[in-house]
Amino acid sequence: MSGAAEASGDRSIAAAGSIRQAVTGDGAVAHYTERSLTLPPEAFELPQAPPNMVNLPDRAGLFVGRRPELRSLDTAFERTGGVVVQAVHGLGGIGKSTLAAKWAAGKTASYNPVWWITAVTPLEIESGLAGLAVALQPALRDVLSQEALAERAVQWLGTHTGWLLVLDNVSDPVDVRPLLGRIAGGRFLITTRRATGWHGIAETLPVDVLGPAEAVELFERIYGDPAQDVQELCGELGCLPLAVEQAAAYCAEARIIPRAYLELLARSPERVLANTAEGVDGLRTVARVWRVTMDRLADTPLAETILRVIAWWAPDGIPRAYVAPLADESDITEALRRLAAHSMIRLHEDETISVHRLVQAISRTGEDAAETYEEAVGLLLGREQAMLGSVWITHAEVLAEHGHGKMASEGVLLLTIAVGNWYATNLSPGRASELHEAAMTGAERVLGPRSPITLLARQCVAHRCRETEPGRAVRLLTENVAVAKRVFGRNARRTFNARTSLARLKLNLGDISGGLSLAARNARRAERALGGDDPVILAADAVVAQGWRMRAESDPDRYAVRAAAEIERLLIKAIRVDGAFSETVLDLMWELGGVRETTGDLAGAIRMTQEYLEKYSVPPDSMDLSGLTARVRIVQLLVDAGHPQQARELAIALLAETEQELAGSEVGSRFRDALAALVVRIAPADDT
């Protein structure tokens, strides 16, 4: 206590400086005094900033690329008058802070001060502002509280211009609204993972990953030397700057090559992405950065569920409809919104989702990995068959690849079969055979020879090898019938389906009598056992119709009229039971058109094939093989019916379409050859 004071008399108090509270007298129990606050003279004025007042982190040294983003920041801050606020946003680890540090370091001659504040929480913002106040007036360091110093800095910012304040890693726009609302001039550069919520307070600049060449440059700058497989490693890391930095520093310190790091990443992504070199901030690892974000989404559990499910699919072009079954629409929308707001995913106008491949890698780890994998499998298998296009196969292929050798479950096996079926109908028979053979081997090993999935895989293999190994195909389907009878019974649906498949195979191999006889017996027995309207019966009827069409073609005079009558009867039944647009109805229409052609009713065959085309729908992004086949049939029928000009016009259009859609495929070559021959055949006389 400075100064001196004297007191005399009963109950008197002497004090120097300042007294906050004093209690005296007979009932007094305490005395409380506080030192007086003595402000230095400079505290009563807001100072000018000293020259070259700069406080920036040392991150610009690792900067590569980003020329468009730097130009965008230049343009944004060129505006004059009023406060300018720019929010740079993107996924954690994507290089927002490095970009901000690089740009700000280049502006120290244009702004003063250039000040960096870590702004994750409101308390950190207050601390950073207090640090600015002390830098402006060091004499106030031990005089004012942090809160008072922060207020002092806000007052200074509000009464001065020409400064640049970087608020790094802002968690929520709400945290900075009070500060921004009090400032009329100056420049704020904000970095944040929050992609939304900035309307009315800041313009936004999204930051994406580095380009491949830039990622390689960053890696080699840290690693110290050029190395093999760097481009592949950077690609596997999704060209995410923090992941590239982390990998390069780790490889340099551990003295391992990029290929070794790739192998470590494949075996244990979560552990690898949590490791960093000595002397590097342990909080700045990919795993840690994203875990912080997911902790902020803990109040929306569905967000993490979605992230863990889509982690098993391809990273781009994920239809929002694929995750719709996980919850009701409003909850799905809210979970996706929050994930996008925190830059964990991107939502696109075409109703698709994108997610970084490293976010996927970490999301595929954990105790519930197998469970979420099965959920991802179920969601894809649950898509309607008519909707399985190139988008579906992209995600299904990635999903199946994750499961191979790791999770040989029923879901994986069914998915492998489904992917094989897609390839079988989309011009890749070799790939289809490979997948179906793998599914059959896996099913027999994991589920046993009597599993329904084993039966299905065996059936698919038989269909793939019927041209190259017809004897094996017959043996496989005969075995299916025997197994189905033993396991499920003579009159079970699976048994009838097994006989249907065997009958169709026999027909396709040219055994018309044996195939038709088996198909007819099977259909009659199924109708007695299951009733008249069961889908199993309709499938059996379709094979009966195929048999009658083939019998009519083999001996038109003897069988054509009866074949037409039999198929017409089955068609009427199928329309009544299954509707006019079912797959069975289309099959029967196709067979009936063939029989009418055989009888010489070309006009009827053309009408039936045209009606088939009107009802036939092509899965999106899939090869329209059935439609092309039907139109080729119409060309041939038009030629036979004496309409060469109409046939030629259709054939030329089909030839151009085939060359565009089926280029490079074996099936496409067959289509082109057949169409080219037809065009030549019906060429006008003056064309030859």
C-alpha positions, 0 to 999 in steps of 0.5 A: 500500500502506498502513502500513509494514513492515521486514525484516532478515536473509537472505531476509526479506520485509516486507509491509504489508496482506495477502500471498497468496503469496511465494517467496524463496530461491536458486530464487525467480523471482517475488514475488506480492502482492495488496492486502488486501480491507477491507470497510466496516462496513455490509458485514456487515449487510443493509440496509433499502431506502431509501424509493421505491427504483424502477428502471423503464424509461420505457415506460408513456407509450406504454401503451394498453388492456390492462385485462383483463391489468392486472386479471389481474396485480392478482388474481395479486399479491393473494395473501398469503404466500410468493413470487408469480411471474407470467410474462407471455408472448407474441410478440416485440413484442406489448407484454409489457414495456410492460405490465409497466412500466405495471403496476409503475409503478402499484405503487410505493406498494405495493412497495419496491423496485420493480426492473427487470432485463433478463434475456435471459441469465444474465450479464445477470441477474447484472448486474441483481442486482449493480445492485440490491445497489449501489443498496441499499448504494452503498459496496459498488460498488467493493469486491465483484465482480459475482458477489459483489454478485449473491449479496448481492442474492439474500441480501437478497431472501431475507430481506426481503418487500414488494419487486417484481422485474421480470425482463424478456425471460427467454429460458429458464425454466432461467435463473431457476430457481436464483434463484426456488428461493432466494426464499421471499417477495416478488414476481417479474414475468417477461416472456418469449417462452417460452409453456411450461416455467413449470410449478412455478415461475410462473403464466402470463398470455398477451398478445395483440395490441391491439384495432383501436381501441387500435392506432389510438390508439397510432399517432395518439398517436405520429404526432401527428395523426389520419390517413386509413387508420390503421385499415387500416394497423394491420390490416395490421400485425396490431395488433402494438404494436411494429409500430404504434409503429415505423410511427407513428414512421417516418411521423412522421419521414419525413412520410409518410401511412399509405397510403404506409407500407402501399405500402412494406410491400407492396413490401418487408416485411422492409426496412420492418420493419427500419427505425425512426426516428432515436433509437429503439433499432435492436434494437427493430424487428420484424425484429430481435426475431423474428430473435433468436427464430429464431436460438434455433431454429436447431438445429431447421431444420424449425421455420423451414421450417414457418414459411416454408411457412405464411407463404403461407397464411391466418394462422389455422385452418391444419390441422396435417395440412396440414404433415404431409407435410414430415417424419415425425410426431415431427419435425413435432410437435417443430418445432411445439412449439418454435415455439409455445414461443417464441410464433412460432405458436399451437397450438389444441385443434382441431388448427389453427395460428395465426401473426401476419401480420407473422411471415408477411410476414417469412417470405415474404422471402429467397432461398428465397421462390419455393421455399417458395411452390411447396412451400406450393402443392404441399401444398395441391394434394396434399389429397384432393379429397374433403377440399376444404372452406371451410378449404381454399379460405380458404388456397388463395385467400390462396396464389393471391393471393400468386402472381398476377403474381409466380410464374406457375408450373405450381403457381400455375396448377394452384392457380388452376384448383383454386380455380376448380373449388371455386367452380364446385361451391360456388355461385359460377359467376362467380368460377369463370369469372374464375379459369379465364379467368385460368388459361387466359390465364396458361397460354397465355402462360407454358406455351404452347398445347400444355401439359397445364395449358393444355389443362386450363384451356381445358377448365375455361373451356369448362365455365364458358361453355357456357350463355352462349357455347356456340359458344366452348365447343365451339371450345375443346374441339375445339381441345383434342382437336386439340392432344392428338392432335398433342402426345400421339398419337391413343391417349394418355390425354390425347387420350381425356380431351379427347374425353370432355370434348367428348362431354359438352359436346355432350350438355349442349348438347342434341346427343344423337346427336353426343355419344353417338356420339363418347362411344361411339367414344371409349370403344371406342377407349380400351378397345382401346388401354389395356385394360379397367380403365383409369380413362380408360375408366371416365370415357368410359363415364360419358359414354356412360351420360349419352348413353343416359339422355338418348336414353331421355328423348327417346324412352322407347318406343324407347330406355329398355330398351336404355339401362337395360341399357347403363348396368347393364352399365357400372355392374357393370364400374365397381364391379368395376374402381373399387370401389362408392364411386367417383365413376364408380359414383355417376355411373352410378347417377345415370344409371340412376336417371334411366332407371328413372324414364323407364321408369315404374319409380318404385320402382326409381328411388327405391331407386337414388337412395337408394342413391346418397345412402348412398354419396355423401359431402360434403366438409367445409364444402362445399355439398351440391349433389349431395345436395340434387339427389338428395333433390329428385329423391326428392321428385318421385318420391314425388309421382309414385308416389302418396306425397304426405304422405311427399313433403311432409314431405321437401320442407319439411325440404329447404326449411328446409335450403336457406334456411339453407345456400344463402341469397343464392346464385343456385343456392340461389334455384333450389332454393328455388323448385323446392321451394316449388312442390313443397310447394304442389303437394302441399299437403293440401286443407285447407291451400288 
